[in-house]
Amino acid sequence: MPAMSMLPPIPETLRGAYDPERFRTEGHRLIDALADHLARATARDEAPVLPWVEPARAVEQWPAAYAEDGSGDLVGELERAVAGAIRLHHPRYLGHQVPPPMPGAALADLVAALLNNGMAVYEMGPTAVPAEVAVVRWMAERLGMPATAGGILTSGGSLGNLTALLAARQARAGFDAWTAGDHAGPPLAVLCSAQAHYSVSRAIRMMGWGDGGAIAVPDDDAYRLDATQLGAALEAARARGINVIGVVASAGSTGTGAFDPLDAIADFCEAQQLWLHVDGAHGASAALSKTHAHLVKGIDRADSVTWDAHKMMAMPALITGVVFKDGRRSYEAFAQEASYLYAAGRGEGALEWFNPGLRTLECTKRMMSTIVDAALRALGVQTFRDYVDRTFALGKALAAKIDDALDFELITPPAANIVCWRWRPAGAPPPGPALDDLQATVRRRVLERGRFYILQTRLATGVVLRSALMNPLTEDVDLDGLLVEIRSQGADLVRS
Ligand SMILES: Cc1ncc(COP(=O)(O)O)c(C=O)c1O
């Protein structure tokens, strides 16, 4: 006779939550609702790109009160989240460097969420691990790196930059900072452009190098790191007893999309035996384009590259490649032992290439490789090349319209799909705080009206309007409409 079970019955709540038929029904309804959402956005319906609600009021609309019973309507709740969301698939979304993800990749993301293969170790990611190896290899080849290249996928460009800089420190500090701590040697620093993304200085501070750990090298008049200034910056730092271990170059930069001169910087790094990290979070995808690959010429000489697939490969966030020219370096970023996960631990075990958790901050990691791998296989590389070419062409088209218009000022010709400009109609104040206020006020009105979504940022010239052209379905009519919108929203602010 079987032993009496001590186990209470499975609660109905849990049976319901895991019911495959409920999943099927809700899934069909949800996909229909999302397809309608996509169709409305791409058809430029009259609903706003961003249905603006003041933050405090938005919080009131989402009370922290959840029912005890499970009678809620999942699809209805999600439809509410969709209805109030900013619509990246609307062709008049001209905002941050966050793309409208290719819908097929969102389906792959659903698979990743449902399977939840945590993939710190191969056993927990028997398809995600080989997919990650394939995606990283593919990225390394696109960058022109040798067969010895390797790396990992991680959750975002910020974490990618930190990961690369941790490896750079191990390789070039001249002592084992991971084990002994940074205080065991002279103060460490990297040189980078004043335009470097803030995640670089954040990573430096997290590593304990403080304020002086990211030494800004002046940029040129196209907002690129001025490579002729590297020598003086290095000398000055060394004279202060600082151990400069590398240079961080941007390809392209966040503010204006400028690509630093990688070949010249690589020459300098090679001569000075410095690590070269290229923050290609936004622009490494230019390597896919036959027309724009020249922007990243020299990237193959980098020791490490950060490449966000959730930017210029139009994948859902977050999916970042950290590619090392010498793949073994990627084991040095996080060199500690976790013997319960990795049988052999450090040393021999560190070459357990099939256990990605050895080399990332994440232990449990989302199946991000599955998403890119499936998208690349199903859509083909040409789709991604077209995405880069189309969005870069949009950047140039918007810049040309701004340049042609007498009441607009283009700040700098865009290298890629990030454009910065100012509205300077007759009667507008000269550059200074009042012109800054004009840009900010017009931008705020455009935002609140919701027909377009654009940004503002501050450059050396002052406050400027800024757009990343991330939606490949944006057309001339949208770009023309933006200029009309700015003029009409600002009309009462200037006396002509
Ligand atoms: C050049 C650059 N590096 C790094 C990042 C940070 O990437 P993530 O938002 O994926 O952390 C960004 C984000 O905009 C960026 O533009």
PDBQT file of the ligand as one rigid body, heavy atoms in Angstrom, charges set to zero:
ROOT
HETATM    1  C1  LIG A 501      26.965  55.231 -25.997  1.00  0.00    +0.000 C 
HETATM    2  C2  LIG A 501      26.147  54.548 -24.930  1.00  0.00    +0.000 A 
HETATM    3  N1  LIG A 501      26.748  53.711 -24.075  1.00  0.00    +0.000 NA
HETATM    4  C3  LIG A 501      26.069  53.066 -23.112  1.00  0.00    +0.000 A 
HETATM    5  C4  LIG A 501      24.712  53.270 -22.949  1.00  0.00    +0.000 A 
HETATM    6  C5  LIG A 501      23.976  52.552 -21.865  1.00  0.00    +0.000 C 
HETATM    7  O1  LIG A 501      23.272  51.487 -22.398  1.00  0.00    +0.000 OA
HETATM    8  P1  LIG A 501      22.072  50.796 -21.606  1.00  0.00    +0.000 P 
HETATM    9  O2  LIG A 501      20.962  51.798 -21.599  1.00  0.00    +0.000 OA
HETATM   10  O3  LIG A 501      21.784  49.585 -22.401  1.00  0.00    +0.000 OA
HETATM   11  O4  LIG A 501      22.574  50.491 -20.224  1.00  0.00    +0.000 OA
HETATM   12  C6  LIG A 501      24.038  54.148 -23.811  1.00  0.00    +0.000 A 
HETATM   13  C7  LIG A 501      22.588  54.387 -23.659  1.00  0.00    +0.000 C 
HETATM   14  O5  LIG A 501      22.002  55.218 -24.254  1.00  0.00    +0.000 OA
HETATM   15  C8  LIG A 501      24.781  54.799 -24.830  1.00  0.00    +0.000 A 
HETATM   16  O6  LIG A 501      24.196  55.644 -25.683  1.00  0.00    +0.000 OA
ENDROOT
TORSDOF 0
